[in-house]
Amino acid sequence: MDRLTEVFKDDVPLRRLEATELISPPHPWQELQSAISSFRELQEVRQRLQELANQTSLWAKIGIDKKFAAAWEKFGTDFPAVWTYARRSGLNPKKLLAQVDSLLDTLYRLQGDAPYAMEFVYSLARQPADFASLAADLADLNSLRFHHLLSAAAPLSQKDKQELTLRELSHGLAQLQDFTRFSQASQDITEFQEAVGLAGMSPQNLYLQLDRLQGSLESLQPQTINALKAVKDLSGPILQRVGIDFSNLASLAKLSGLTQDETRIMEFIALHAELGREEAFLPEIRGQLELESYGYHFLRINKFTLRPRQAGETRVDRLNNLLTRAFAA
C-alpha cells in the first residue's frame, strides 16, 4: 500500500489504476530540474518567484530597491541550488519563473491521463521506475490475498471495492486496524476483570478503581507479591471476615474503612506476620518461654526447701545451692 500511494493519485478508483510505462524525455530544463529535489519544492520555488515577480519595479531593475534585494537574497538562502543556477545563467526572477512554468508544462504533458502522482512523474527524470514490479503490485492488490481486506474496507466508504480510491482504502485499513486493537484490548480487559473479581464493572468504573490503586500497584515488588501470597495462604479466611477477598480487587478499598474490631484483627495478622518473618527468631522466644516455665515449676516444687539452714545463709544463697545441685545432676 505504501508504494502504491507514493506512485498513484490517491483520488482515482482502483479500477482505473494501471502501470502505464512513462519515460521522461530530454528537455531544455534538465539542469533546472536537477537543482530542485522534488515536485513539492518546484511548487514552492514557483510561488516564491511569483511573489518576487510581483515586487519587480523600476528601482529593482536598476538595483536600488532594498526590499526586493532582501527578498531575492532570502530566496537564495532558502533555495541555494536554484539561486546558483539562476546566477550562472544570468536569470532574474521573471525569467527564472518563465523557465519554471515551462518545466511544469513539460511534466504535465508527460503525465497526461495516466493516474500517476506528480511527485512520481517528477522523479522519473532522476530514477527510471520498474513498471513491471509496479504492475505486479497492482495485480497482488486485486488478488485473493487482499480480497477480504478490500471487502471489509469497502462498506466503511459505502462503495464497491473497485470504486475505492487509494485514500479511502488506506483510511479503511487504518480503521480496521483500530477495530482489531480495540477488540483485543476489550478481550484483555474482560479477562483481567474475571481474574481479579471485577467482572461486570463498566470500563469507566474500572478505570476509576485502578486509578485509585495505581500507586500501590506500580510500587509492587516481587518480594511484596510473595508476601501477599503468603498472607493469602495463612490468613485468607480471617481476612474474609474483614471483607477482604483476594479474588476481588475492589475489596482492597475496605482497608481504608475498618471498624475497631476489624482493626484489631488486622493488628493480630500483622503481629503474626512479624513473628513469623524470621524463623530464627522463634526458637529464642520458645526457649525463653520454656525456661520461664521450668523456673516456675522449680520454685513451686522447692518452695519449702528455700529456708536457710545455716547461720548467715540467705534465701538467695539457698536457691543458688539448689540450682547448682539440680543442674549438676
C-alpha positions as CSV (number, residue, x, y, z in Angstrom):
1,M,0.0,0.0,0.0
2,D,2.8,2.5,0.9
3,R,4.4,2.1,-2.5
4,L,1.1,2.4,-4.4
5,T,0.1,5.6,-2.6
6,E,3.5,7.1,-3.5
7,V,3.1,6.3,-7.2
8,F,-0.6,6.8,-7.9
9,K,-3.0,9.6,-7.3
10,D,-5.0,8.9,-4.2
11,D,-8.3,10.1,-5.6
12,V,-8.5,7.7,-8.5
13,P,-10.7,4.5,-8.2
14,L,-8.8,1.2,-8.1
15,R,-10.4,0.0,-11.4
16,R,-8.5,2.9,-13.2
17,L,-5.1,2.1,-11.8
18,E,-2.7,0.6,-14.3
19,A,1.1,0.6,-14.7
20,T,1.4,2.5,-17.9
21,E,5.1,3.0,-18.8
22,L,6.4,6.6,-18.8
23,I,9.8,7.8,-19.8
24,S,10.9,11.3,-19.0
25,P,12.2,12.7,-22.4
26,P,15.1,15.2,-22.6
27,H,14.0,18.8,-22.3
28,P,15.7,22.2,-22.1
29,W,15.1,22.5,-18.4
30,Q,17.1,19.4,-17.3
31,E,19.7,21.5,-15.4
32,L,16.9,23.4,-13.6
33,Q,15.1,20.2,-12.7
34,S,18.3,18.7,-11.3
35,A,18.6,21.8,-9.0
36,I,15.1,21.1,-7.5
37,S,14.8,17.9,-5.5
38,S,11.0,17.3,-5.7
39,F,7.8,18.4,-7.3
40,R,6.7,19.9,-4.0
41,E,9.9,22.0,-3.9
42,L,9.2,23.0,-7.5
43,Q,5.8,24.3,-6.5
44,E,7.4,26.3,-3.6
45,V,10.0,27.7,-5.9
46,R,7.3,28.9,-8.3
47,Q,5.3,30.5,-5.5
48,R,8.3,32.4,-4.2
49,L,9.3,33.5,-7.7
50,Q,5.8,34.7,-8.4
51,E,6.0,36.9,-5.3
52,L,9.3,38.3,-6.4
53,A,8.0,39.0,-9.9
54,N,5.1,40.9,-8.4
55,Q,7.6,43.1,-6.5
56,T,9.6,44.0,-9.5
57,S,9.8,47.7,-10.1
58,L,11.9,50.2,-12.0
59,W,14.0,50.6,-8.8
60,A,14.6,46.9,-8.7
61,K,15.8,46.9,-12.3
62,I,18.5,49.4,-11.5
63,G,19.4,47.7,-8.3
64,I,18.3,50.2,-5.6
65,D,15.1,48.6,-4.3
66,K,16.3,47.3,-0.9
67,K,13.1,45.4,-0.1
68,F,13.3,43.5,-3.4
69,A,17.0,42.9,-2.9
70,A,16.4,41.4,0.5
71,A,13.6,39.1,-0.7
72,W,15.8,37.9,-3.6
73,E,18.7,37.2,-1.2
74,K,16.3,35.3,1.1
75,F,15.2,33.2,-1.9
76,G,18.9,32.4,-2.5
77,T,19.2,31.3,1.2
78,D,16.2,29.0,1.0
79,F,16.9,27.5,-2.4
80,P,20.7,27.7,-2.9
81,A,20.9,25.3,-5.9
82,V,18.2,27.2,-7.8
83,W,19.9,30.5,-6.9
84,T,23.2,29.2,-8.2
85,Y,21.6,28.1,-11.4
86,A,19.9,31.5,-11.9
87,R,23.1,33.4,-11.2
88,R,25.1,31.2,-13.5
89,S,22.5,31.5,-16.3
90,G,22.1,35.3,-15.7
91,L,18.3,35.0,-15.0
92,N,16.3,37.5,-13.0
93,P,13.2,36.3,-11.0
94,K,10.8,36.8,-14.0
95,K,12.9,34.9,-16.5
96,L,13.5,32.1,-13.9
97,L,9.8,31.9,-13.3
98,A,9.2,31.5,-17.1
99,Q,11.6,28.5,-17.1
100,V,9.9,27.0,-14.1
101,D,6.5,27.3,-15.8
102,S,7.9,25.7,-18.9
103,L,9.2,22.8,-16.8
104,L,5.8,22.4,-15.2
105,D,4.1,22.3,-18.6
106,T,6.6,19.6,-19.7
107,L,5.8,17.5,-16.6
108,Y,2.0,17.8,-17.0
109,R,2.3,16.7,-20.6
110,L,4.3,13.7,-19.6
111,Q,1.7,12.8,-17.0
112,G,-1.2,13.1,-19.5
113,D,-4.2,11.0,-18.4
114,A,-2.1,8.5,-16.5
115,P,-3.2,8.0,-12.9
116,Y,0.3,8.7,-11.6
117,A,1.0,11.3,-8.8
118,M,3.1,14.3,-10.0
119,E,5.8,13.5,-7.4
120,F,6.3,10.2,-9.1
121,V,6.3,11.7,-12.5
122,Y,8.9,14.3,-11.4
123,S,11.1,11.5,-10.0
124,L,11.4,9.8,-13.4
125,A,14.0,12.2,-14.6
126,R,16.3,11.1,-11.7
127,Q,15.4,7.4,-11.4
128,P,13.5,5.4,-14.0
129,A,10.7,3.3,-12.5
130,D,10.3,-0.5,-12.5
131,F,6.9,-0.6,-14.2
132,A,6.8,-4.4,-14.3
133,S,7.2,-4.6,-10.5
134,L,4.5,-1.9,-10.2
135,A,2.1,-3.9,-12.3
136,A,2.8,-6.9,-10.1
137,D,1.9,-4.9,-7.0
138,L,-1.4,-3.8,-8.6
139,A,-2.2,-7.4,-9.5
140,D,-1.4,-8.5,-6.0
141,L,-3.8,-5.9,-4.6
142,N,-6.6,-7.3,-6.7
143,S,-5.8,-10.9,-5.9
144,L,-7.5,-13.3,-3.4
145,R,-4.7,-12.4,-0.9
146,F,-6.3,-9.0,-0.3
147,H,-9.8,-9.8,-1.2
148,H,-11.0,-10.0,2.4
149,L,-9.4,-6.6,3.2
150,L,-11.0,-4.9,0.3
151,S,-14.3,-6.4,1.1
152,A,-14.1,-5.3,4.7
153,A,-12.9,-1.7,3.8
154,A,-15.5,-1.1,1.1
155,P,-18.6,-0.9,3.4
156,L,-16.8,1.7,5.5
157,S,-16.8,4.1,2.5
158,Q,-20.2,2.8,1.3
159,K,-18.7,1.8,-2.1
160,D,-18.0,-1.2,-4.2
161,K,-14.4,-2.4,-3.6
162,Q,-13.3,-1.5,-7.1
163,E,-14.6,2.0,-6.7
164,L,-12.5,2.7,-3.7
165,T,-9.7,5.2,-4.0
166,L,-6.3,4.6,-2.5
167,R,-7.0,7.3,0.0
168,E,-10.3,5.6,1.1
169,L,-8.6,2.2,1.1
170,S,-5.8,3.5,3.3
171,H,-8.3,5.1,5.7
172,G,-10.4,1.9,5.8
173,L,-7.4,-0.3,6.6
174,A,-6.4,2.1,9.4
175,Q,-10.0,1.8,10.8
176,L,-9.9,-2.0,10.6
177,Q,-6.6,-1.9,12.5
178,D,-8.2,0.3,15.1
179,F,-11.1,-2.1,15.4
180,T,-8.8,-5.1,15.8
181,R,-6.8,-3.3,18.5
182,F,-10.0,-2.3,20.3
183,S,-11.3,-5.8,20.1
184,Q,-8.1,-7.2,21.5
185,A,-8.0,-4.6,24.3
186,S,-11.6,-5.3,25.2
187,Q,-10.9,-9.0,25.4
188,D,-7.8,-8.4,27.6
189,I,-9.9,-6.1,29.9
190,T,-12.6,-8.8,30.2
191,E,-10.1,-11.5,31.1
192,F,-8.4,-9.2,33.6
193,Q,-11.8,-8.3,35.3
194,E,-12.6,-12.0,35.6
195,A,-9.2,-12.8,37.1
196,V,-9.4,-10.1,39.8
197,G,-13.1,-10.4,40.6
198,L,-14.3,-7.3,38.8
199,A,-16.4,-8.9,36.1
200,G,-19.4,-6.7,35.1
201,M,-17.8,-3.4,36.1
202,S,-18.1,-0.8,33.4
203,P,-14.9,0.5,31.8
204,Q,-15.3,3.9,33.4
205,N,-15.7,2.4,36.9
206,L,-12.8,0.0,36.3
207,Y,-10.6,2.9,35.3
208,L,-11.5,4.9,38.4
209,Q,-10.9,1.8,40.6
210,L,-7.5,1.1,39.1
211,D,-6.6,4.8,39.1
212,R,-7.1,4.8,42.9
213,L,-4.8,1.7,43.2
214,Q,-2.3,2.8,40.6
215,G,0.4,4.0,43.1
216,S,0.2,0.8,45.1
217,L,0.2,-1.5,42.0
218,E,3.2,0.3,40.4
219,S,5.2,0.0,43.6
220,L,4.7,-3.7,43.9
221,Q,8.0,-5.7,44.1
222,P,8.4,-9.5,43.6
223,Q,9.0,-9.9,47.4
224,T,5.8,-8.0,48.1
225,I,3.8,-10.2,45.8
226,N,5.3,-13.3,47.5
227,A,4.4,-11.8,50.9
228,L,0.8,-11.2,49.7
229,K,0.6,-14.8,48.6
230,A,1.8,-15.9,52.0
231,V,-0.8,-13.7,53.7
232,K,-3.5,-15.2,51.5
233,D,-2.5,-18.7,52.3
234,L,-2.2,-18.1,56.0
235,S,-4.8,-15.5,56.7
236,G,-7.2,-15.6,53.8
237,P,-10.2,-17.0,55.7
238,I,-9.7,-14.4,58.5
239,L,-9.4,-11.5,56.1
240,Q,-12.7,-12.5,54.5
241,R,-14.3,-11.8,57.9
242,V,-13.0,-8.2,57.5
243,G,-14.4,-8.1,53.9
244,I,-11.1,-8.5,52.0
245,D,-11.3,-11.2,49.4
246,F,-8.2,-11.9,47.3
247,S,-10.3,-12.9,44.3
248,N,-11.9,-9.4,44.3
249,L,-9.5,-6.5,43.7
250,A,-12.2,-3.9,44.7
251,S,-12.4,-5.3,48.2
252,L,-8.9,-3.8,48.9
253,A,-10.7,-0.5,49.3
254,K,-12.0,-1.9,52.6
255,L,-8.6,-1.3,54.1
256,S,-9.3,2.4,54.3
257,G,-12.5,2.0,56.4
258,L,-12.0,-0.7,59.0
259,T,-14.1,-0.8,62.2
260,Q,-12.4,-1.1,65.6
261,D,-12.9,-4.9,65.8
262,E,-11.6,-5.3,62.2
263,T,-8.6,-3.1,63.0
264,R,-7.8,-5.5,65.9
265,I,-8.0,-8.4,63.6
266,M,-5.6,-6.7,61.1
267,E,-3.2,-6.0,64.0
268,F,-3.3,-9.6,65.0
269,I,-2.5,-10.7,61.4
270,A,0.3,-8.1,61.3
271,L,1.8,-9.4,64.6
272,H,1.6,-13.0,63.4
273,A,3.4,-12.0,60.2
274,E,6.0,-10.1,62.2
275,L,6.7,-13.0,64.5
276,G,6.8,-15.5,61.6
277,R,9.0,-13.3,59.4
278,E,12.3,-14.9,60.6
279,E,12.2,-18.5,61.8
280,A,15.5,-17.9,63.6
281,F,13.6,-15.6,66.0
282,L,11.1,-18.2,67.1
283,P,13.5,-20.6,68.9
284,E,14.6,-17.7,71.1
285,I,11.0,-17.0,72.1
286,R,10.3,-20.7,72.6
287,G,13.5,-21.2,74.7
288,Q,12.7,-18.2,76.8
289,L,9.1,-19.4,77.4
290,E,10.4,-22.9,78.3
291,L,13.0,-21.5,80.7
292,E,10.4,-19.3,82.5
293,S,8.1,-22.3,82.7
294,Y,10.8,-24.5,84.1
295,G,11.7,-21.9,86.7
296,Y,8.1,-21.6,87.8
297,H,7.8,-25.3,88.3
298,F,11.2,-25.5,90.1
299,L,10.2,-22.8,92.6
300,R,6.8,-24.3,93.2
301,I,8.3,-27.7,94.0
302,N,11.1,-26.4,96.1
303,K,9.3,-23.6,97.9
304,F,9.8,-25.3,101.4
305,T,13.4,-26.0,100.9
306,L,14.4,-22.4,100.3
307,R,14.5,-21.7,104.0
308,P,18.1,-21.0,105.3
309,R,19.6,-24.0,107.2
310,Q,22.9,-22.5,108.3
311,A,23.7,-19.3,110.2
312,G,24.2,-16.4,107.9
313,E,22.7,-18.2,104.9
314,T,20.0,-16.2,103.0
315,R,17.2,-17.4,100.7
316,V,19.2,-16.4,97.7
317,D,22.2,-18.5,98.8
318,R,19.8,-21.4,99.4
319,L,18.4,-21.0,95.8
320,N,21.8,-20.9,94.3
321,N,22.8,-24.1,96.1
322,L,19.6,-25.9,94.9
323,L,20.1,-24.8,91.3
324,T,23.8,-25.9,91.4
325,R,22.8,-29.4,92.6
326,A,19.9,-29.6,90.2
327,F,22.0,-28.8,87.0
328,A,25.0,-30.9,88.3
329,A,22.7,-33.9,88.3
